[in-house]
Amino acid sequence: MQYRCVNYIFARDFKPWLICITVFCTFITGLEADAENFLSRWDQTLFDRIYDSPPHQEPIWTGMEGISRLGDYRGVMGASILLLAYGNESHRETGKLLSSAYMGAGIITYSMKRLIGRKRPLDETLGNPAMPSGHASITFSVATILGYRYPKWRIPLYIGAGLVGFSRVYLGRHYTSDVVVGAAIGTATGVFVWHNRATLLKWEF
């Protein structure tokens, strides 16, 4: 009962063009967020409130660093490889779907990063542009796939993905819109992979 609304949304037939619309809208959002307009001003204000307001004490900062690392692609890749190599049939299927989702989200995300080229809010030494957030796209793609596999855990999974996104803003690595766009890409990619799982699971990798 408590998940009826969320389950209803995710149980509806997925149209393949939805991911195209999502990517297009998020791309336009990314371009607008880097321009001098109300969206960029709102984005900067929200970033300032999140980054400046909380006390950046060592335990909290360290905790946020740990949460942020959950969105690192290397951890997700390692978990997928372990599932594929040592899991039972169900685990291997999950590993294939996770690999497809985070790789798809990663390709879209890093292509958009290069096209948009938005600067980081504070740290310019991170090596790639800010928009969209790779950590957000990866964690939301993973949360979507695991949410389909284990529906009872869907809400906690999305809360965890949201915390990863929040940590990226808290640590000064991203603007809020970077995280929102990354989350949209990850979710759309995860939904797309799940609704095409019959084809993807036939692949040998």
C-alpha positions in Angstrom: 0.0 0.0 0.0 2.7 2.5 1.0 4.5 2.1 -2.4 1.3 2.0 -4.5 1.9 5.4 -6.1 5.6 4.8 -7.0 4.9 1.2 -8.2 2.0 2.5 -10.4 4.3 5.0 -12.1 7.1 2.4 -12.7 4.7 -0.3 -13.8 3.3 1.7 -16.7 4.4 0.7 -20.2 7.6 2.6 -21.0 7.8 4.4 -24.4 11.3 4.3 -25.9 11.1 7.9 -27.0 10.8 9.0 -23.3 14.5 8.7 -22.8 15.1 10.9 -25.9 12.7 13.6 -24.5 14.5 13.4 -21.1 17.9 13.8 -22.6 16.8 16.7 -24.8 15.1 18.5 -21.9 18.0 18.0 -19.6 20.4 19.2 -22.3 18.5 22.4 -22.7 18.3 22.8 -18.9 22.1 22.4 -18.8 22.6 25.1 -21.4 20.2 27.5 -19.7 21.7 26.9 -16.3 25.1 28.1 -17.5 23.6 31.3 -18.9 23.0 34.6 -17.1 19.3 34.2 -16.4 16.9 33.5 -13.5 17.8 29.8 -13.6 21.5 30.3 -13.1 20.7 32.8 -10.3 18.3 30.4 -8.6 20.9 27.7 -9.0 23.6 29.8 -7.4 21.4 30.8 -4.5 20.4 27.3 -3.8 24.0 26.1 -3.9 25.0 28.9 -1.5 22.4 27.9 1.0 23.3 24.2 0.9 27.1 24.8 0.9 27.3 27.7 3.3 24.5 27.0 5.8 25.4 23.7 7.4 28.4 23.6 9.7 31.3 22.0 7.8 32.6 20.1 10.8 35.0 17.3 10.3 32.6 14.3 11.1 29.9 15.7 8.9 32.3 16.5 6.0 33.9 13.1 6.3 30.5 11.4 6.3 29.5 13.3 3.2 32.7 12.3 1.5 31.9 8.7 2.2 28.3 9.0 0.9 29.7 10.7 -2.2 32.0 7.8 -2.9 29.0 5.5 -3.2 28.3 7.1 -6.6 31.8 6.4 -7.9 31.6 4.3 -11.1 34.4 2.0 -10.0 32.4 0.7 -7.0 29.4 0.0 -9.2 31.6 -1.6 -11.8 33.3 -3.8 -9.2 30.0 -4.9 -7.8 28.6 -5.7 -11.3 31.7 -7.8 -12.1 31.4 -9.8 -8.9 27.8 -10.5 -9.6 28.6 -11.6 -13.2 31.5 -13.7 -12.2 30.4 -15.4 -9.0 26.7 -15.0 -8.6 23.9 -17.4 -9.4 21.7 -16.9 -12.4 19.5 -14.2 -10.8 22.6 -12.3 -9.6 24.2 -12.5 -13.1 21.0 -11.1 -14.6 21.2 -8.2 -12.1 24.8 -7.7 -12.9 24.0 -7.4 -16.6 21.2 -5.0 -16.1 23.3 -2.8 -13.7 26.2 -2.8 -16.2 23.9 -1.8 -19.1 22.2 0.9 -17.0 25.3 2.6 -15.6 27.3 2.4 -18.8 24.4 3.9 -20.8 23.9 6.6 -18.2 27.7 7.3 -18.2 27.9 7.6 -22.0 25.0 10.1 -22.1 26.3 12.0 -19.0 29.9 12.4 -20.2 28.9 13.3 -23.7 26.7 16.1 -22.3 29.5 17.2 -20.0 31.7 17.8 -23.0 28.9 19.5 -25.0 27.8 21.8 -22.2 31.2 22.4 -20.6 29.8 24.0 -17.4 32.4 24.9 -14.8 32.4 23.5 -11.3 31.1 25.8 -8.6 34.3 25.7 -6.6 36.9 23.1 -7.5 38.2 23.4 -11.1 40.8 20.6 -10.5 38.3 17.7 -10.7 39.1 17.1 -14.4 35.7 17.3 -16.1 32.8 19.7 -16.4 30.0 19.9 -13.9 26.7 19.4 -15.9 25.3 16.8 -15.4 26.5 15.0 -12.3 28.0 11.7 -13.1 27.6 10.5 -9.5 23.9 11.3 -9.6 23.3 9.6 -13.0 25.1 6.4 -11.9 23.4 6.1 -8.5 19.9 6.8 -9.9 20.4 4.3 -12.7 21.5 1.7 -10.1 18.6 2.6 -7.8 16.1 2.3 -10.7 17.3 -1.2 -11.7 17.5 -2.5 -8.1 14.1 -0.9 -7.4 12.6 -3.0 -10.2 14.4 -6.1 -9.0 13.5 -5.5 -5.3 10.3 -3.3 -5.2 10.2 -3.2 -1.4 13.5 -1.5 -1.4 12.7 1.1 -4.1 12.0 4.0 -1.7 15.2 3.5 0.4 17.2 3.1 -2.8 16.1 6.4 -4.1 16.6 8.0 -0.7 20.2 6.7 -0.8 20.7 8.0 -4.4 19.3 11.4 -3.3 21.8 11.5 -0.4 24.6 11.0 -2.9 23.3 13.8 -5.0 23.0 16.1 -1.9 26.5 15.3 -0.9 27.8 16.5 -4.2 26.3 19.9 -3.6 27.3 19.9 0.1 30.9 19.3 -0.8 30.9 22.0 -3.4 31.4 19.7 -6.4 28.1 20.5 -8.2 25.3 22.9 -8.5 21.8 21.6 -7.6 20.7 21.5 -11.3 23.7 19.3 -12.1 22.4 16.7 -9.7 18.8 17.0 -10.9 19.8 16.6 -14.5 22.0 13.6 -13.6 19.2 12.0 -11.6 16.8 12.4 -14.6 19.3 10.8 -17.0 20.0 7.9 -14.6 16.4 7.2 -13.9 15.4 7.4 -17.6 18.3 5.1 -18.6 17.4 2.6 -15.8 13.8 2.5 -16.9 14.8 2.1 -20.5 17.2 -0.8 -19.7 14.6 -2.6 -17.5 11.9 -2.4 -20.2 14.4 -3.8 -22.8 15.8 -6.4 -20.4 14.6 -9.4 -22.5 16.9 -8.3 -25.3 19.8 -7.2 -23.1 19.8 -10.4 -21.0 20.5 -12.4 -24.2 23.9 -10.7 -24.6 26.9 -12.6 -23.4 29.4 -10.3 -21.6 
